[in-house]
Each structure stands twice: as C-alpha cells, then as structure tokens.
C-alpha cells in the first residue's frame, strides 16, 4: 500500500474517532450531522480564501486581553449580526468531516465550541447563505462576514 494511501486511512480513522467524540464535548449544542466540502457552496470557499489574505480587512475585532466571557459574547453577537443563530454549520478542522451541523441548546455553547474546536473557526448558516469567519491573531480576534 502506498504511503499516501496509508496516511489517508490513518487520518480517516483518527477523524472518525474525533467525530464520534464531538457530541459529548460540545456542551450546549446538539450535533446534527456533518457536511463534506462538496456540500458547501462555492462562494463560501472563495470567501474563506479571500479572508485568509493579508490585505483583507475584518468586519470586527476585539482585543485578546478581554476576558473569556466578553470574547464569547463578541463571537455570539457577531454571528447574530451575520444572520447566523439557532442552527448552523461550523468548521471542525478535520479533512474528512470539515463541517458539523449544530443546534444551540443552552448557554455557554460558544465557550464549548471554542474550547473544543478552537478560536479560528468558520460558521455557516443552515440555509448556506451567510458566513462568519473568526481568526485569533497575535493580539486580537478578528471576524469577517459575508452573505451570498
């Protein structure tokens, strides 16, 4: 078996375990399922590439010196302003299961998502018409949003 094929199989097994563990780790969120990249609209992937460019200007920012509760609230408020609330897809950082569908069930859901999936995270509305992207930078968090 070629080493690249073996690497992909090993990665798939690891990600299958992470996928299985995710519902227990995401407190305040019900996991509804996963999307692969083929199920994500082209405009989303184009936007993600644009936001990664050094000359892109964020729509919002907050200092990393703010307390965790304030930062979580900033994420939540930004999502609301982007038209993403209640149910959404968010990026997982996994190759084989890149997006997880979620519904908010209780408070502290954002803290749980950030703790489990990281602060560099993408959110897409359930109807796939709105996108919010967050990056943790050296001294701040920045957010981008786009609608179809």
C-alpha positions in Angstrom: 0.0 0.0 0.0 1.5 3.4 -1.0 2.4 5.6 2.0 -0.1 8.4 0.9 -3.0 5.9 0.9 -1.9 4.6 4.3 -1.7 8.1 5.6 -5.2 8.9 4.4 -6.6 5.7 6.0 -4.9 6.5 9.4 -6.2 10.1 9.2 -9.7 8.8 8.5 -9.7 6.5 11.5 -8.4 9.3 13.8 -11.1 11.7 12.5 -13.8 9.1 12.8 -12.9 8.9 16.5 -12.9 12.7 16.9 -16.3 12.8 15.0 -17.7 10.2 17.4 -16.5 12.1 20.5 -17.6 15.5 19.3 -21.3 15.4 20.5 -20.1 14.7 24.1 -17.5 17.5 24.0 -19.8 20.2 22.6 -21.8 21.3 25.7 -24.9 23.3 25.0 -25.0 22.2 21.3 -26.8 19.3 19.6 -24.8 17.8 16.8 -27.0 17.1 13.8 -24.5 15.6 11.3 -21.6 16.5 9.0 -21.1 18.1 5.6 -18.2 17.4 3.3 -16.7 20.1 1.2 -18.7 19.1 -1.9 -21.9 20.2 0.0 -20.5 23.7 0.7 -21.4 26.4 -1.8 -18.5 27.7 -4.0 -19.0 31.2 -2.7 -18.2 30.0 0.8 -14.8 28.5 -0.2 -14.0 31.6 -2.3 -14.8 33.8 0.7 -12.6 31.7 3.0 -9.7 32.1 0.6 -10.2 35.9 0.4 -10.4 36.3 4.2 -7.0 34.5 4.6 -5.2 37.1 2.5 -3.0 39.6 4.5 -4.7 42.6 3.0 -8.2 41.6 3.9 -10.0 44.0 6.3 -12.0 42.4 9.1 -15.6 43.5 9.8 -15.0 43.4 13.6 -12.2 42.9 16.1 -11.7 42.5 19.8 -8.6 42.6 21.9 -7.3 39.2 23.2 -6.9 40.9 26.6 -10.7 40.8 27.1 -12.0 38.2 29.5 -13.3 34.9 28.0 -17.0 35.7 28.7 -16.6 39.0 26.8 -14.9 37.3 23.9 -17.6 34.5 23.8 -20.3 37.3 23.7 -18.4 39.1 20.9 -18.5 35.8 18.8 -22.2 35.3 19.5 -23.1 39.0 18.7 -21.1 38.8 15.5 -22.9 35.6 14.5 -26.3 37.3 15.2 -25.3 40.3 13.1 -24.3 37.9 10.3 -27.7 36.3 10.4 -26.4 33.0 11.9 -28.3 32.0 15.0 -30.1 28.9 16.5 -28.8 26.4 14.0 -25.6 26.5 11.9 -22.7 24.6 10.5 -19.2 25.2 11.9 -15.8 24.1 10.8 -14.2 21.2 12.6 -10.6 21.4 11.3 -10.9 17.8 10.0 -10.3 16.8 6.4 -12.9 14.1 6.1 -15.6 15.8 8.2 -14.9 19.5 7.7 -18.3 20.9 8.8 -20.6 19.9 11.6 -24.3 20.9 11.8 -25.4 22.1 15.2 -28.4 23.5 17.0 -27.9 25.6 20.2 -29.5 24.0 23.2 -28.2 26.1 26.2 -25.9 28.8 27.4 -22.2 28.5 27.3 -22.4 26.9 23.9 -19.9 29.3 22.3 -17.3 28.7 25.1 -17.7 24.9 24.5 -17.2 25.3 20.7 -14.1 27.5 21.1 -12.7 25.1 23.7 -13.3 22.1 21.6 -12.8 23.3 18.0 -10.5 26.3 18.6 -10.9 30.1 18.1 -10.1 30.0 14.4 -13.5 28.8 13.3 -16.0 29.3 10.5 -19.7 29.4 10.8 -22.2 29.0 8.0 -26.0 29.4 8.3 -28.2 26.3 7.9 -29.5 27.7 4.6 -25.9 28.2 3.5 -26.5 31.9 2.7 -24.4 33.5 5.4 -20.8 33.0 6.6 -18.9 34.3 9.6 -15.2 33.6 9.9 -13.0 34.1 13.0 -9.3 34.2 13.4 -7.3 34.5 16.6 -4.4 36.8 15.8 -1.4 37.8 17.9 -3.1 40.5 20.0 -6.8 40.3 18.9 -9.6 38.2 17.5 -10.9 39.3 14.1 -14.2 38.5 12.4 -15.4 38.5 8.8 -18.8 38.1 7.4 -20.4 37.6 4.0 -23.7 36.7 2.6 -24.5 35.1 -0.7 
